[in-house]
Amino acid sequence: MHNSRYSLFVGRYQPFHGGHKWLIQQRLDKGKKVCIAIMDIHDLEPEKNPYPANEVKENIDNQLNTEIIAGKVKTIIIPPIESVNYGRTVGYDIIEHVPPQNIKEISATKIRNKQK
């Protein structure tokens, strides 16, 4: 039963970078499937989110093509999220992954600024 469940990651991925890859890999390394939920937020905040959600999805799909073909990763586009909420234990965990310093220092903002 648990093999059919996914570890969910919600984000903007503006752009998808090595820190994101590290985070996703933490679950893949444990034999878990991953669902990457890409917020469609470009039109609301284009200055911080220069890439439309479909471009972000295409970029992630290209970078994780092998994992997607193997059925280990799924990407979806979701509306802009204001908060993530839960009321009680309902059959899933909330897990924080604390990256090492070299991964923590990766910044999508710095990457976008270099691309300008």
Residue, then its C-alpha position, 0 to 999 in steps of 0.5 A: m500500500h505505501n509503495s503507491r504513495y508519494s512524498l509531496f514537495v510544494g514549491r515555485y522552483q524558479p528555477f529548479h536547482g541543485g538544492h531542490k535536486w538534493l531535497i528530492q533525492q533524500r526521499l528517492d534514496k529511501g525508495k520513496k516516490v516523489c510528487i513535485a507540485i509546482m505553484d502556478i504563481h508567475d502571473l501573480e508575482p512575475e518579478k520573483n517568478p519569471y518562469p511560467a509554471n509550464e516552463v518550470k514543469e518542462n525544465i524539471d521533467n527534462q532534468l528528472n526524465t529518468e526518474i519520471i520514466a521509472g515511475k519514481v517522480k511525478t510533476i504537477i502544476i497547482p494553484p498558488i498556495e497560501s499555506v499548508n494545513y492539517g487538522r490531525t494525523v490522517g495517514y501521512d508524515i510531515i518531514e523536514h530535511v535539513p540540508p548541509q551548508n553547501i546545499k543551504e547556500i544555493s539560492a534561486t534568487k542568486i541564480r535568477n540575478k546571474q541570468k539577467 
